[in-house]
Amino acid sequence: MEAFEFGVGTLSIRNVVDICEGRQAVTLNEEARQKIRRSSGYVSKIVESGDVVYGVNTGFGPLCNTIISKENTAKLQDNILRSHSVGVGNPIATRISKAMMVLKVHNLSFGYSGIREETLDRIMLFIQNDIIPIVPEQGSVGASGDLAPLAHLFLPLIGLGEVEYKGQRLETAKVYNELGLDPINLQAKEGLALINGTQFIAAHSVWGVYRLHHALNTADVIGAMSLEGVLGSVSPFVAPLHDIRPYDGSRMVARRLRELLKDSEMVQSHANCGRVQDPYSIRCIPQVHGSSRNAWLHVKQMVDIEINSVTDNPIILNEKEAISGGNFHGQPLALPCDYLTLAAHELGNISDRRIYLLLEGGHEGLPKLLMSEIGLNSGFMIPQYTSAALVSENKSLCFPASADSIPTSLGQEDHVSMGSISSRKLNQVISNLEQILSIELVTAAQAFDFRRPMKSGPVLEACHTYVREHIDHADNDRVFADDIAKAHKLVSDHSLSKLADKTAQKHNIDLNGEFDELFRIS
């Protein structure tokens, strides 16, 4: 794969994921370097001219009217990293911290921020060598950029803070000593450029969109397995029904279900059973999963814009024009992240209902609690307790963080987005969703077994076989937490959804049809 060129290429969610997972290199080509040098030169001229420009030779926030001498402009930038490093809580995941660096370099490489090549080259060295700064998860209100987390992210540039390197959490100074590096001496405007921006929100959003993409595909597969378990009907998935209410998400899910269930002996076995209709958790999978897909598509579009935008402040246009605006405000992602959190929750909500349906025992050939000898055995009763608990927890996390605003900076920042909380909650809900889907996978596979010797379509058969390679059928009670943990790995590492796609290709089954490009991570 070709190296991604910061500042000149269009960054995609796929690029960010591949860079963070070591599958794609990064570079600054000469065109980008020229833009960076030009912008840095503008800042130098501003300092020499004595013109007053916010953040270059003034204090920050409510101190914007405090003039800083030419001699102290560099010290001002060092101080801003120190003073704004006030984060608390657990460290964010290293993949998110690395993504923040990727997004920040791209943002600064457009040539509107006054950063120097030397500083960007050091951040790129961190990216290329997996020197990942330790960033606390709490402390940003998502308004004047993600100030606190970005300050922690770039403390290592000046030799402070901690990093994860070669699997160890180390003081930056120790890593510098090992690599023979010296700290960077920040110059005018650089500290502010580093901490102003939405990279904390955006990095969480990137990973949220990426993870939910796979969860959506996995939910369709597991939902189809549950349908087979209860001998559900495929008639609610016919194309004409969805073409007269033509939402892309529901049309895509209906297609996927038709393809997943095509040529299924289980479906054919009850073609004339007389059942009028299935419960909503089966019958309305296209409408519910599809609505979450529509939300995902909207948020993906917002994230694509954000990660290719300039979000720091002030913006340096030339040596005479610096604009102090509000591109750092997190509202454009705060609202979509709250929306996507709700969409992720609903996938888990309907999944839990399918789990309950599988346990009821009201379907011919399917024993109550999915075990033949009940009484001495509790069967799969209690795993559903866990899914119910997770669904309830997700409901409490669906309160929109973006509905709140608390003034900061002595009133200078009197409306803030709280997008940092929106984006963190999104990933919390997705983590819970992955556990819920894991429980449905365990129960759906158990129900599948009771339909033997009948077979489903090739994709679902391959997925069931894959599950059984890791988790045995349960004839008696056991520690089901072990089964859930094994299923969780198949869901969270996306191996189940990837297997479904691979099997479909092998059998010339087109799961996504005309919707493939629209809903693809690219």
C-alpha positions as CSV (number, residue, x, y, z in Angstrom):
1,M,0.0,0.0,0.0
2,E,1.3,3.5,-0.9
3,A,2.2,5.8,2.0
4,F,-0.5,8.3,2.8
5,E,0.6,11.9,2.0
6,F,-0.4,14.3,4.8
7,G,-1.8,17.7,3.7
8,V,-2.3,16.8,0.1
9,G,-4.2,13.5,0.1
10,T,-7.8,13.0,1.2
11,L,-7.8,11.1,4.5
12,S,-10.3,8.3,4.9
13,I,-11.5,6.3,7.9
14,R,-9.8,3.3,6.3
15,N,-6.5,5.3,6.0
16,V,-6.6,6.1,9.7
17,V,-7.3,2.5,10.7
18,D,-4.6,1.1,8.4
19,I,-2.0,3.7,9.7
20,C,-2.9,3.0,13.3
21,E,-2.6,-0.8,12.8
22,G,0.7,-0.6,10.9
23,R,-0.6,-1.4,7.4
24,Q,0.1,2.0,5.9
25,A,3.0,4.4,6.1
26,V,2.8,8.2,6.2
27,T,4.8,10.9,4.6
28,L,5.1,14.6,4.0
29,N,5.8,15.2,0.4
30,E,7.5,18.4,-0.9
31,E,4.2,20.1,-1.8
32,A,3.0,19.7,1.8
33,R,6.3,20.8,3.2
34,Q,6.2,24.0,1.0
35,K,2.8,24.9,2.5
36,I,4.1,24.2,6.0
37,R,7.2,26.3,5.5
38,R,5.2,29.2,4.0
39,S,2.7,29.2,7.0
40,S,5.6,29.0,9.5
41,G,7.2,31.9,7.8
42,Y,4.1,34.0,8.1
43,V,4.1,33.5,11.9
44,S,7.8,34.5,12.0
45,K,7.0,37.7,10.2
46,I,4.1,38.5,12.5
47,V,6.4,38.1,15.5
48,E,9.0,40.3,14.0
49,S,6.4,43.0,13.0
50,G,5.0,43.3,16.4
51,D,1.4,43.0,15.2
52,V,-0.8,41.7,17.8
53,V,-2.3,38.2,16.9
54,Y,-4.2,36.0,19.3
55,G,-2.1,33.1,20.5
56,V,1.0,34.3,18.8
57,N,1.9,37.1,21.0
58,T,-1.1,37.3,23.4
59,G,-2.3,35.1,26.2
60,F,-5.1,32.6,25.8
61,G,-8.8,32.6,26.3
62,P,-9.8,35.4,28.7
63,L,-6.1,36.5,28.6
64,C,-6.4,37.3,24.9
65,N,-5.8,41.0,25.7
66,T,-2.5,40.3,27.5
67,I,0.4,41.2,25.2
68,I,3.4,38.8,25.3
69,S,6.9,40.2,24.4
70,K,8.8,38.9,21.4
71,E,11.3,37.3,23.7
72,N,8.6,35.3,25.5
73,T,6.6,34.0,22.6
74,A,8.4,30.7,22.6
75,K,8.1,30.3,26.3
76,L,4.3,31.0,26.0
77,Q,4.0,27.9,23.8
78,D,5.8,25.7,26.2
79,N,3.7,27.0,29.0
80,I,0.4,26.2,27.2
81,L,1.2,22.5,27.0
82,R,2.1,22.4,30.7
83,S,-0.9,24.4,32.0
84,H,-3.5,22.7,29.8
85,S,-2.4,19.1,30.8
86,V,-5.1,18.7,33.3
87,G,-6.8,15.4,32.2
88,V,-8.0,12.8,34.6
89,G,-9.3,9.3,34.5
90,N,-8.0,6.2,32.7
91,P,-5.8,6.5,29.6
92,I,-7.5,6.3,26.3
93,A,-6.8,3.3,24.1
94,T,-3.5,3.5,22.3
95,R,-5.2,3.1,18.9
96,I,-7.2,6.3,19.7
97,S,-4.1,8.2,20.9
98,K,-2.3,7.2,17.7
99,A,-5.3,8.2,15.6
100,M,-5.2,11.6,17.3
101,M,-1.6,12.1,16.2
102,V,-2.5,11.1,12.6
103,L,-5.4,13.5,12.5
104,K,-3.5,16.3,14.0
105,V,-0.6,16.0,11.5
106,H,-3.0,16.0,8.6
107,N,-4.8,19.0,10.0
108,L,-1.6,21.0,10.5
109,S,-0.2,20.0,7.1
110,F,-2.7,22.1,5.2
111,G,-0.6,25.1,5.9
112,Y,-2.9,27.3,7.9
113,S,-1.5,26.8,11.4
114,G,2.0,28.1,11.5
115,I,3.6,24.9,12.7
116,R,7.2,24.0,11.7
117,E,8.4,21.0,9.7
118,E,10.6,20.0,12.6
119,T,7.6,19.7,14.9
120,L,5.5,17.7,12.5
121,D,8.5,15.4,11.7
122,R,8.8,14.6,15.4
123,I,5.1,13.7,15.6
124,M,5.5,11.5,12.5
125,L,8.5,9.8,14.1
126,F,6.2,8.9,17.0
127,I,3.5,7.6,14.6
128,Q,6.1,5.5,12.6
129,N,7.7,4.0,15.6
130,D,4.6,3.4,17.7
131,I,5.6,5.9,20.5
132,I,2.1,6.5,21.8
133,P,1.5,9.3,24.3
134,I,-0.5,8.5,27.4
135,V,-3.7,10.6,27.3
136,P,-6.3,10.7,30.1
137,E,-9.9,10.2,28.9
138,Q,-11.6,13.0,30.8
139,G,-11.1,16.8,30.8
140,S,-12.3,18.1,27.5
141,V,-15.5,20.0,27.0
142,G,-15.1,19.9,23.2
143,A,-15.2,23.6,22.5
144,S,-11.9,25.4,22.1
145,G,-10.7,22.2,20.7
146,D,-10.0,19.2,22.9
147,L,-7.5,21.2,24.9
148,A,-6.6,18.9,27.8
149,P,-6.3,15.6,25.9
150,L,-4.3,17.3,23.1
151,A,-2.0,18.9,25.7
152,H,-1.3,15.5,27.1
153,L,-0.8,14.1,23.6
154,F,1.9,16.6,22.8
155,L,3.7,16.9,26.2
156,P,6.2,14.3,25.0
157,L,7.3,16.8,22.3
158,I,8.9,18.9,25.0
159,G,10.2,15.9,26.9
160,L,7.4,15.6,29.4
161,G,4.6,13.2,30.1
162,E,4.5,9.4,29.4
163,V,4.3,7.2,26.4
164,E,3.7,3.6,25.6
165,Y,6.7,2.2,23.8
166,K,7.4,-1.5,23.0
167,G,4.6,-2.6,25.3
168,Q,5.8,-0.5,28.3
169,R,4.5,2.7,29.8
170,L,7.6,4.9,30.2
171,E,8.5,8.5,30.9
172,T,9.2,10.3,27.7
173,A,12.7,11.3,28.9
174,K,13.7,7.7,29.1
175,V,12.5,6.9,25.6
176,Y,14.3,10.0,24.3
177,N,17.5,8.9,26.0
178,E,17.2,5.4,24.4
179,L,16.7,6.9,20.9
180,G,19.2,9.7,21.3
181,L,16.6,12.4,20.8
182,D,16.2,15.9,22.3
183,P,12.9,17.6,23.2
184,I,11.5,20.0,20.7
185,N,11.8,23.8,21.5
186,L,8.4,25.1,20.4
187,Q,8.2,28.4,18.7
188,A,5.5,31.0,18.3
189,K,2.0,29.7,17.7
190,E,3.0,26.0,17.8
191,G,1.7,25.1,21.2
192,L,-1.7,26.7,20.5
193,A,-1.8,25.0,17.1
194,L,-1.2,21.6,18.8
195,I,-3.9,21.8,21.4
196,N,-6.5,23.6,19.4
197,G,-8.7,21.2,17.4
198,T,-11.1,18.4,17.5
199,Q,-8.8,15.4,17.2
200,F,-9.9,13.7,20.5
201,I,-13.5,13.8,19.3
202,A,-12.6,12.9,15.8
203,A,-10.4,10.0,16.7
204,H,-13.1,8.5,18.9
205,S,-15.6,9.1,16.1
206,V,-13.4,7.3,13.5
207,W,-13.1,4.2,15.6
208,G,-16.8,4.4,16.5
209,V,-17.8,4.5,12.9
210,Y,-15.3,1.7,12.0
211,R,-16.4,-0.6,14.8
212,L,-20.1,0.0,14.2
213,H,-19.7,-0.8,10.5
214,H,-18.6,-4.3,11.4
215,A,-21.2,-4.6,14.2
216,L,-24.0,-3.8,11.7
217,N,-22.8,-6.6,9.4
218,T,-22.5,-9.0,12.3
219,A,-25.9,-8.1,13.6
220,D,-27.5,-9.0,10.3
221,V,-25.7,-12.4,10.2
222,I,-26.6,-13.3,13.9
223,G,-30.2,-12.0,13.4
224,A,-30.6,-14.3,10.4
225,M,-29.3,-17.2,12.5
226,S,-31.8,-16.4,15.2
227,L,-34.6,-16.3,12.6
228,E,-33.6,-19.8,11.5
229,G,-33.7,-20.9,15.1
230,V,-37.3,-19.8,15.5
231,L,-38.2,-20.9,12.0
232,G,-39.1,-17.3,11.1
233,S,-40.6,-16.2,7.8
234,V,-38.6,-14.5,5.0
235,S,-41.6,-12.9,3.3
236,P,-41.1,-9.6,5.2
237,F,-37.8,-9.2,3.4
238,V,-39.0,-9.2,-0.2
239,A,-37.7,-6.4,-2.3
240,P,-41.1,-4.9,-3.4
241,L,-42.1,-4.3,0.2
242,H,-38.9,-2.2,0.8
243,D,-38.9,-0.5,-2.5
244,I,-42.2,1.3,-1.6
245,R,-40.5,2.7,1.5
246,P,-37.1,3.1,-0.1
247,Y,-34.6,3.9,2.7
248,D,-31.2,2.7,1.7
249,G,-30.5,1.1,5.0
250,S,-33.6,-1.1,5.2
251,R,-33.4,-2.0,1.5
252,M,-29.8,-3.1,2.1
253,V,-30.6,-5.2,5.2
254,A,-33.6,-6.8,3.5
255,R,-31.3,-7.8,0.6
256,R,-28.7,-9.2,3.0
257,L,-31.3,-11.3,4.8
258,R,-32.7,-12.6,1.5
259,E,-29.2,-13.7,0.4
260,L,-28.3,-15.1,3.8
261,L,-31.4,-17.3,3.9
262,K,-31.5,-18.2,0.2
263,D,-31.8,-22.0,-0.4
264,S,-32.2,-22.7,3.3
265,E,-33.8,-26.0,4.1
266,M,-34.9,-24.6,7.4
267,V,-36.9,-21.9,5.6
268,Q,-38.4,-24.4,3.2
269,S,-39.4,-26.7,6.0
270,H,-42.2,-24.4,7.2
271,A,-43.3,-22.8,3.9
272,N,-46.9,-23.9,4.5
273,C,-47.0,-23.8,8.3
274,G,-49.9,-21.3,8.5
275,R,-48.1,-18.9,10.9
276,V,-49.3,-15.4,10.0
277,Q,-46.4,-13.3,11.2
278,D,-43.4,-13.2,13.5
279,P,-42.6,-10.9,16.4
280,Y,-41.1,-7.5,15.5
281,S,-37.6,-8.5,16.6
282,I,-37.6,-10.9,13.6
283,R,-40.1,-9.4,11.2
284,C,-38.7,-5.8,11.5
285,I,-35.0,-6.5,11.3
286,P,-34.7,-4.5,8.0
287,Q,-36.5,-1.5,9.5
288,V,-34.5,-1.5,12.8
289,H,-31.1,-2.5,11.6
290,G,-31.6,-0.4,8.5
291,S,-32.3,2.7,10.5
292,S,-29.1,2.3,12.4
293,R,-27.3,1.9,9.0
294,N,-28.9,5.2,7.8
295,A,-27.6,6.9,10.9
296,W,-24.2,5.3,10.4
297,L,-24.0,6.6,6.8
298,H,-24.8,10.1,7.9
299,V,-22.2,10.2,10.7
300,K,-19.6,8.6,8.4
301,Q,-20.1,11.5,6.0
302,M,-19.7,14.0,8.9
303,V,-16.5,12.3,10.0
304,D,-15.1,12.3,6.5
305,I,-15.5,16.0,6.4
306,E,-14.0,16.6,9.9
307,I,-10.9,14.6,9.4
308,N,-10.0,16.5,6.3
309,S,-10.7,20.0,7.8
310,V,-8.6,22.6,9.6
311,T,-9.9,22.9,13.1
312,D,-7.3,24.9,15.0
313,N,-7.3,28.7,15.8
314,P,-6.3,31.3,14.7
315,I,-6.0,30.5,11.0
316,I,-2.9,32.0,9.4
317,L,-3.8,33.2,5.8
318,N,-0.7,35.3,5.2
319,E,1.8,37.5,7.1
320,K,-0.8,40.2,7.5
321,E,-4.0,38.2,8.0
322,A,-4.8,35.9,10.9
323,I,-8.4,35.0,11.6
324,S,-9.6,34.1,15.0
325,G,-12.7,32.0,14.5
326,G,-14.4,28.9,15.8
327,N,-13.5,25.9,13.7
328,F,-12.3,24.2,16.9
329,H,-15.9,23.9,18.2
330,G,-16.9,20.3,18.5
331,Q,-20.6,20.7,17.7
332,P,-20.5,19.3,14.1
333,L,-19.4,15.9,15.6
334,A,-21.1,16.1,19.0
335,L,-24.6,15.9,17.6
336,P,-23.9,13.1,15.2
337,C,-22.0,11.0,17.8
338,D,-25.1,11.2,20.1
339,Y,-27.2,10.2,17.1
340,L,-25.0,7.2,16.4
341,T,-24.9,6.2,20.0
342,L,-28.7,5.8,19.9
343,A,-28.4,3.8,16.6
344,A,-25.8,1.5,18.2
345,H,-28.0,1.0,21.3
346,E,-31.0,0.0,19.1
347,L,-29.0,-2.8,17.5
348,G,-28.4,-4.2,21.0
349,N,-32.0,-3.5,22.1
350,I,-33.5,-5.6,19.3
351,S,-30.8,-8.3,19.7
352,D,-31.8,-8.8,23.4
353,R,-35.4,-9.3,22.3
354,R,-34.3,-12.0,19.9
355,I,-32.4,-13.7,22.7
356,Y,-35.5,-13.7,24.8
357,L,-37.5,-15.0,21.9
358,L,-35.1,-18.0,21.5
359,L,-35.5,-18.9,25.1
360,E,-39.3,-18.8,25.4
361,G,-39.9,-22.4,24.2
362,G,-42.9,-21.5,22.1
363,H,-41.5,-22.7,18.9
364,E,-41.9,-26.3,17.7
365,G,-38.7,-28.3,18.2
366,L,-37.0,-25.6,20.2
367,P,-36.9,-26.5,24.0
368,K,-37.5,-23.8,26.6
369,L,-34.2,-22.1,27.6
370,L,-32.5,-24.0,24.7
371,M,-31.7,-27.1,26.8
372,S,-33.5,-30.4,26.7
373,E,-33.2,-31.2,30.5
374,I,-34.5,-28.1,32.4
375,G,-34.9,-28.0,36.1
376,L,-31.6,-29.4,37.2
377,N,-30.2,-27.2,34.4
378,S,-31.0,-23.5,34.1
379,G,-30.1,-23.5,30.4
380,F,-29.5,-20.2,28.8
381,M,-31.8,-18.3,31.2
382,I,-29.0,-16.2,32.8
383,P,-27.0,-15.1,29.8
384,Q,-30.1,-13.1,28.8
385,Y,-29.9,-11.4,32.2
386,T,-26.5,-10.1,31.1
387,S,-27.8,-8.8,27.8
388,A,-30.7,-7.1,29.6
389,A,-28.3,-5.4,32.0
390,L,-26.1,-4.2,29.1
391,V,-29.2,-2.9,27.2
392,S,-30.3,-1.0,30.3
393,E,-26.8,0.4,30.7
394,N,-26.8,1.5,27.1
395,K,-30.1,3.2,27.6
396,S,-28.6,5.3,30.4
397,L,-25.7,6.3,28.1
398,C,-28.1,7.5,25.4
399,F,-28.7,10.8,27.1
400,P,-27.3,13.3,24.6
401,A,-24.1,14.9,26.0
402,S,-24.4,17.6,23.3
403,A,-27.6,18.8,25.0
404,D,-25.4,20.2,27.8
405,S,-23.2,23.2,27.9
406,I,-21.2,24.6,30.9
407,P,-19.4,28.0,30.4
408,T,-15.6,27.9,30.8
409,S,-12.7,30.2,30.4
410,L,-14.3,32.9,32.6
411,G,-17.1,33.1,30.1
412,Q,-15.0,33.5,27.0
413,E,-16.0,30.0,26.0
414,D,-19.7,30.4,27.0
415,H,-21.1,27.6,24.8
416,V,-19.3,24.2,24.6
417,S,-20.2,21.1,22.7
418,M,-19.3,18.3,25.1
419,G,-18.5,16.3,22.0
420,S,-15.6,14.6,23.8
421,I,-18.2,12.9,26.0
422,S,-20.5,12.1,23.1
423,S,-17.7,10.4,21.2
424,R,-16.5,8.5,24.3
425,K,-20.0,7.3,25.1
426,L,-20.4,6.1,21.5
427,N,-17.5,3.7,21.9
428,Q,-18.8,2.6,25.4
429,V,-22.2,1.7,23.8
430,I,-20.5,-0.1,20.9
431,S,-18.5,-2.2,23.4
432,N,-21.7,-3.2,25.2
433,L,-23.3,-3.9,21.9
434,E,-20.6,-6.3,20.9
435,Q,-21.2,-8.2,24.2
436,I,-24.9,-8.3,23.5
437,L,-24.4,-9.6,20.0
438,S,-22.0,-12.2,21.5
439,I,-24.7,-13.5,23.7
440,E,-27.2,-13.7,20.8
441,L,-24.5,-15.5,18.8
442,V,-24.2,-18.2,21.5
443,T,-27.9,-18.6,21.9
444,A,-28.6,-18.5,18.1
445,A,-26.0,-21.2,17.5
446,Q,-27.6,-23.4,20.2
447,A,-31.0,-23.0,18.6
448,F,-29.5,-23.7,15.2
449,D,-28.4,-27.1,16.5
450,F,-32.0,-28.1,17.3
451,R,-32.9,-27.7,13.6
452,R,-30.5,-30.4,12.4
453,P,-30.3,-32.3,10.2
454,M,-31.7,-29.5,8.1
455,K,-29.2,-27.0,6.7
456,S,-29.3,-23.2,6.2
457,G,-27.7,-21.3,3.3
458,P,-24.0,-21.6,2.8
459,V,-23.1,-18.4,4.5
460,L,-25.0,-19.1,7.7
461,E,-23.7,-22.7,7.7
462,A,-20.1,-21.5,7.5
463,C,-20.7,-19.1,10.3
464,H,-22.3,-21.7,12.5
465,T,-19.5,-24.1,11.8
466,Y,-17.0,-21.4,12.7
467,V,-18.8,-20.8,16.0
468,R,-18.8,-24.5,16.8
469,E,-15.0,-24.6,16.2
470,H,-14.7,-22.4,19.2
471,I,-17.8,-23.1,21.3
472,D,-19.4,-26.5,21.9
473,H,-23.1,-27.2,22.0
474,A,-24.3,-27.1,25.6
475,D,-26.2,-30.2,26.8
476,N,-25.8,-29.2,30.5
477,D,-25.1,-26.0,32.5
478,R,-21.5,-24.8,32.5
479,V,-19.7,-21.5,33.0
480,F,-21.4,-19.6,30.2
481,A,-19.1,-16.6,30.7
482,D,-16.4,-18.6,29.0
483,D,-18.7,-19.2,26.0
484,I,-19.6,-15.5,25.9
485,A,-15.9,-14.5,26.0
486,K,-15.1,-16.7,23.0
487,A,-18.1,-15.4,21.1
488,H,-17.1,-11.9,21.9
489,K,-13.7,-12.4,20.3
490,L,-15.4,-13.5,17.1
491,V,-17.6,-10.4,17.1
492,S,-15.1,-7.8,18.3
493,D,-12.3,-8.8,16.1
494,H,-14.7,-8.8,13.1
495,S,-13.8,-12.4,12.2
496,L,-17.4,-13.5,12.0
497,S,-18.5,-10.7,9.6
498,K,-15.3,-11.2,7.5
499,L,-16.0,-14.9,7.3
500,A,-19.6,-14.2,6.1
501,D,-18.3,-11.9,3.4
502,K,-15.6,-14.4,2.3
503,T,-18.0,-17.3,2.1
504,A,-20.5,-15.2,0.2
505,Q,-17.8,-14.4,-2.4
506,K,-16.8,-18.0,-2.6
507,H,-20.4,-19.0,-3.5
508,N,-21.1,-16.0,-5.8
509,I,-23.6,-14.6,-3.3
510,D,-23.9,-10.8,-3.5
511,L,-24.9,-9.8,0.0
512,N,-24.9,-6.0,-0.5
513,G,-25.6,-5.5,-4.1
514,E,-25.9,-1.9,-5.3
515,F,-25.5,-0.7,-1.7
516,D,-22.0,-2.0,-1.3
517,E,-20.2,1.1,-2.3
518,L,-22.6,3.4,-0.3
519,F,-22.1,1.6,3.0
520,R,-18.4,0.6,2.5
521,I,-15.6,1.8,4.8
522,S,-13.2,3.4,2.3
